[in-house]
Amino acid sequence: MTFFLVLGLLGAALFALVASEPGEMILGMPPERFADLAFYGAIAVALIGTLAAQFRGQWWRGVQALAVWAMLLVGFATIYSYRFELAVVADRMMSELMPGRALVSKPGEATVVRRRDGHFIVDAQAGDARLAFIFDTGATSVVIRAEDATKIGVKLEGLVYDVPVSTANGRALAADARIPSLSIGGITERNVRALIARPGSLRENLLGQSFLERLASYTVENNRLMMRGRSQ
C-alpha cells in the first residue's frame, strides 16, 4: 500500500511539473521548490508507512523510531548545511594538534602554530614533495638540505657550492638553485630562489627571505605565525 501511495505522489508531482508552463508557480511555489517538496514528502510517506507496518499494534515504539529517524535527518541536514564552517573548525583543530600544519583561513593566507621548542616548523609543498622548514627571518634565502633537494628534482651533480651560509653546525657552503613552486597553506610562490646545502652540512630546511619577501606580510602573534600572500 505504501509503495503505491509513494508512486502516486511522485506521479502526480511529475504530471504537475510537466503540465505547467516554464517558470509557472505550482501551488504557490516555484517549480524547483515544488519538486523538492514532493521528493522529500515521498520519502516521509515511505518512512512513516514502513514504520507503521513494522510497529503495528506497538504505536509507542513506532513513535520512538520515527523520532530517532527525524533527529538523524535533522542532524545530517545540519552537518551538510554547515559543512564549510565545520571544515574550517576541523582544520583549526588539526593545526593546534599538529604544529607545522598550515591553517588556511582564506585564499592567499596561512597560519602556523608555534612548536613547543619555540620554533615555527612549517609544512610546505616544494615542487612534488612535502618538506618541513624552520621559519627563519635571518636567512637571506630558502635553504634546502641536499638530501631533500633530490626529492624535488634538483640534481646534485654539477652543483657549485660557492655561497656561504650560516647553519646550526656553523658556516657552510651552498649552491644556487630554483624551486618550481613553494606552497604553504593558501599561498603559492613560483620559481623561488633557493640554496642547496652541501650534503651533511644542514640538519633542517630553512624558510628564508627569498620566499618571505614575496609575501604581502607576515606577523607573529599569540604563538601563531600569520602569512598573507600578494594577489595570486
C-alpha positions as CSV (number, residue, x, y, z in Angstrom):
1,M,0.0,0.0,0.0
2,T,2.8,2.4,0.9
3,F,4.6,1.7,-2.3
4,F,1.6,2.6,-4.4
5,L,0.9,5.8,-2.3
6,V,4.5,6.9,-2.8
7,L,4.4,6.1,-6.5
8,G,1.1,8.0,-6.9
9,L,2.5,11.0,-5.1
10,L,5.6,11.1,-7.3
11,G,3.5,10.6,-10.4
12,A,1.2,13.5,-9.5
13,A,4.1,15.8,-8.8
14,L,5.7,14.8,-12.1
15,F,2.5,15.4,-14.0
16,A,2.1,18.9,-12.4
17,L,5.7,19.8,-13.4
18,V,5.3,18.6,-17.0
19,A,1.9,20.2,-17.4
20,S,3.0,23.6,-16.0
21,E,4.5,26.3,-18.2
22,P,8.2,27.1,-17.7
23,G,8.6,29.3,-14.6
24,E,4.9,28.9,-13.7
25,M,4.1,28.7,-10.0
26,I,2.8,25.3,-8.7
27,L,0.7,25.5,-5.6
28,G,2.2,28.9,-4.9
29,M,5.8,27.6,-5.2
30,P,8.5,27.8,-7.9
31,P,8.9,24.5,-9.8
32,E,12.2,23.7,-8.1
33,R,10.8,24.1,-4.6
34,F,7.7,22.1,-5.5
35,A,9.9,19.3,-6.8
36,D,12.0,19.3,-3.6
37,L,8.8,19.2,-1.5
38,A,7.4,16.3,-3.5
39,F,10.6,14.4,-3.2
40,Y,11.0,14.8,0.5
41,G,7.3,14.3,1.0
42,A,7.6,10.9,-0.8
43,I,10.5,10.0,1.5
44,A,8.5,10.9,4.6
45,V,5.4,8.9,3.4
46,A,7.6,5.9,2.7
47,L,9.3,6.1,6.1
48,I,6.0,6.6,8.0
49,G,4.4,3.7,6.1
50,T,7.3,1.4,6.7
51,L,7.3,2.2,10.5
52,A,3.5,1.8,10.7
53,A,3.7,-1.7,9.1
54,Q,6.7,-2.7,11.3
55,F,5.3,-1.5,14.6
56,R,1.6,-2.2,14.0
57,G,0.0,-2.6,17.5
58,Q,3.1,-1.0,19.1
59,W,2.4,2.6,18.2
60,W,4.7,3.9,21.0
61,R,7.7,2.1,19.7
62,G,6.9,3.4,16.2
63,V,6.8,7.0,17.5
64,Q,10.2,6.5,19.2
65,A,11.7,5.1,16.0
66,L,10.2,7.9,14.0
67,A,11.7,10.4,16.4
68,V,15.1,8.8,16.1
69,W,14.9,9.0,12.3
70,A,13.8,12.6,12.4
71,M,16.8,13.5,14.6
72,L,19.1,11.7,12.3
73,L,17.7,13.5,9.2
74,V,17.9,16.9,11.0
75,G,21.5,16.1,12.1
76,F,22.6,15.2,8.6
77,A,20.9,18.2,7.1
78,T,22.6,20.5,9.7
79,I,26.0,18.9,9.0
80,Y,25.5,19.4,5.3
81,S,24.4,23.0,5.7
82,Y,27.4,23.9,7.8
83,R,29.9,21.6,6.1
84,F,32.2,24.5,5.1
85,E,32.2,26.0,8.6
86,L,32.9,22.6,10.1
87,A,35.8,22.0,7.7
88,V,37.4,25.3,9.0
89,V,36.9,24.2,12.6
90,A,38.4,20.8,11.9
91,D,41.4,22.4,10.1
92,R,41.9,24.7,13.1
93,M,41.9,21.7,15.5
94,M,44.4,19.9,13.3
95,S,46.7,22.9,13.2
96,E,46.6,23.0,17.1
97,L,47.3,19.3,17.5
98,M,49.9,19.2,14.7
99,P,52.1,22.3,14.9
100,G,53.5,23.0,11.4
101,R,50.3,22.2,9.6
102,A,49.2,25.4,7.9
103,L,45.6,26.6,8.7
104,V,44.0,28.3,5.6
105,S,41.5,30.9,6.9
106,K,41.0,32.3,3.4
107,P,42.7,32.0,0.0
108,G,46.2,33.5,-0.1
109,E,46.7,33.2,3.7
110,A,48.3,30.6,6.1
111,T,48.6,30.4,9.9
112,V,51.1,28.1,11.7
113,V,51.2,27.3,15.4
114,R,54.5,27.6,17.3
115,R,56.0,24.3,18.3
116,R,56.8,23.6,22.0
117,D,60.5,24.2,21.4
118,G,59.8,27.8,20.4
119,H,60.3,27.3,16.7
120,F,57.8,27.6,13.8
121,I,58.1,24.4,11.8
122,V,56.3,25.0,8.5
123,D,55.0,22.1,6.4
124,A,55.3,23.1,2.7
125,Q,54.8,21.6,-0.7
126,A,58.1,22.1,-2.6
127,G,57.6,21.0,-6.2
128,D,56.2,17.4,-5.9
129,A,57.5,16.8,-2.3
130,R,56.2,17.7,1.2
131,L,59.1,19.2,3.2
132,A,59.3,20.8,6.7
133,F,61.0,24.2,7.0
134,I,62.1,26.2,10.0
135,F,60.8,29.8,9.7
136,D,64.0,31.9,9.7
137,T,63.8,35.6,9.0
138,G,67.6,35.8,9.3
139,A,68.2,33.5,6.4
140,T,68.6,35.5,3.2
141,S,67.2,32.6,1.1
142,V,65.3,29.4,1.3
143,V,67.9,26.8,2.2
144,I,67.3,23.1,1.5
145,R,69.2,20.0,2.6
146,A,70.9,18.1,-0.2
147,E,69.0,15.0,0.9
148,D,65.7,16.8,0.4
149,A,66.7,18.6,-2.8
150,T,66.7,15.3,-4.7
151,K,63.1,14.8,-3.7
152,I,62.0,17.9,-5.6
153,G,64.0,17.0,-8.7
154,V,67.2,19.0,-8.1
155,K,70.2,17.1,-9.5
156,L,73.2,17.4,-7.2
157,E,75.7,16.5,-9.9
158,G,77.2,19.7,-11.3
159,L,76.1,22.0,-8.4
160,V,78.7,24.5,-7.4
161,Y,78.9,25.0,-3.6
162,D,80.2,28.6,-3.5
163,V,77.7,30.5,-1.5
164,P,78.5,30.8,2.3
165,V,75.6,30.2,4.7
166,S,75.2,30.0,8.5
167,T,73.7,26.8,9.9
168,A,73.2,25.2,13.3
169,N,76.5,23.5,12.7
170,G,78.3,26.7,11.8
171,R,79.4,28.2,8.5
172,A,78.9,26.1,5.3
173,L,78.7,26.4,1.6
174,A,75.7,26.0,-0.6
175,A,74.8,26.0,-4.3
176,D,72.3,28.3,-6.1
177,A,69.1,26.6,-7.4
178,R,65.5,27.3,-8.2
179,I,62.3,25.7,-6.9
180,P,59.5,25.5,-9.4
181,S,56.9,26.2,-6.7
182,L,56.7,26.5,-3.0
183,S,53.2,26.3,-1.3
184,I,52.2,26.9,2.3
185,G,48.5,26.7,3.1
186,G,46.8,29.0,0.7
187,I,50.0,30.7,-0.5
188,T,51.9,29.6,-3.6
189,E,55.0,31.2,-5.0
190,R,56.7,30.0,-8.2
191,N,60.3,30.0,-9.4
192,V,61.6,30.6,-5.9
193,R,65.4,31.1,-5.4
194,A,66.9,28.5,-3.0
195,L,70.3,27.4,-1.8
196,I,71.1,23.7,-1.7
197,A,73.4,23.0,1.3
198,R,76.4,20.7,0.8
199,P,75.5,17.1,1.8
200,G,75.7,16.5,5.5
201,S,76.0,20.2,6.5
202,L,72.4,21.1,7.3
203,R,70.0,19.3,9.6
204,E,66.8,21.2,8.8
205,N,65.5,23.2,5.8
206,L,65.2,27.0,6.3
207,L,62.3,29.2,5.1
208,G,64.2,32.4,4.4
209,Q,63.7,35.8,2.7
210,S,63.7,34.6,-0.9
211,F,60.2,33.3,0.0
212,L,59.2,35.7,2.8
213,E,60.0,38.9,0.9
214,R,57.4,37.9,-1.7
215,L,54.6,37.9,0.9
216,A,52.4,40.9,1.5
217,S,53.0,40.5,5.2
218,Y,54.0,38.0,7.9
219,T,53.5,38.6,11.6
220,V,53.9,36.6,14.8
221,E,51.2,37.0,17.4
222,N,50.0,34.8,20.3
223,N,52.3,32.0,19.3
224,R,51.0,32.0,15.7
225,L,52.8,32.8,12.5
226,M,50.4,34.5,10.1
227,M,51.4,34.9,6.5
228,R,49.5,36.7,3.8
229,G,50.4,36.4,0.1
230,R,50.1,39.0,-2.6
231,S,47.4,38.7,-5.2
232,Q,47.7,35.3,-6.8
